[in-house]
């Protein structure tokens, strides 16, 4: 009986360790046939280029979901001028740029955690918030936030793919 209890508890711990904590906000159906743009993400971490890594993973996973008309924000030296940050003016300039290019939806996000925990095992930890903005009006039509801690053998990138895939899977597409 003791071994059965241990086996059940071990299985439960493995199940819980594989879970992603997700919180989803407003969700209106969006069209994957319209023009989309990945806007610059905000990096709230101490990890350099965490936002750019999250943008890249998000773009790849959106394409894998069938989004064909997806453009990534050009990194042509204007990133400082049009970068998204805590400053609302910068965010508005980025949205204005996307509207001017005729995109219907903009994917924006914030990376809140992207690191390995300090300690004996060094587990990877990722925390991301994503939003879909309907560009003509600037209305947020979908948002979700998720976080996950992986095993010591996992990479931060693999854990990020799991979190972002889970978040994007909750988008209602027409």
KACORSUL-V11981 format. One record per backbone hydrogen bond with DSSP energy under -1.0 kcal/mol. CO is the residue of the C=O (numbers start at 1). NH is the residue of the N-H. If there is no record, write none. Layout:
co->[CO	CO]
nh->[NH	NH]
//
This chain:
co->[1	2	3	4	5	6	7	8	9	10	11	12	13	14	16	21	23	26	30	35	35	36	37	38	42	47	49	50	51	52	53	54	55	56	57	58	59	60	61	62	63	68	69	71	74	78	87	88	89	90	91	92	93	94	95	96	97	98	99	104	105	106	107	108	109	110	111	113	115	123	124	125	126	127	127	128	129	130	131	132	132	133	134	139	141	142	143	144	145	146	147	148	151	155	156	157	158	159	160	161	162	163	164	165	167	168	172]
nh->[5	6	7	8	9	10	11	12	13	14	15	16	17	18	19	147	145	143	174	104	105	71	107	73	111	50	53	54	55	56	57	58	59	60	61	62	63	64	65	67	66	70	36	38	76	82	91	92	93	94	95	96	97	98	99	100	101	103	102	135	37	133	39	131	42	129	44	127	125	117	150	115	148	112	113	146	110	144	108	141	142	106	138	134	28	132	25	130	23	128	21	126	154	159	160	161	162	163	164	165	166	167	168	169	170	171	30]
//
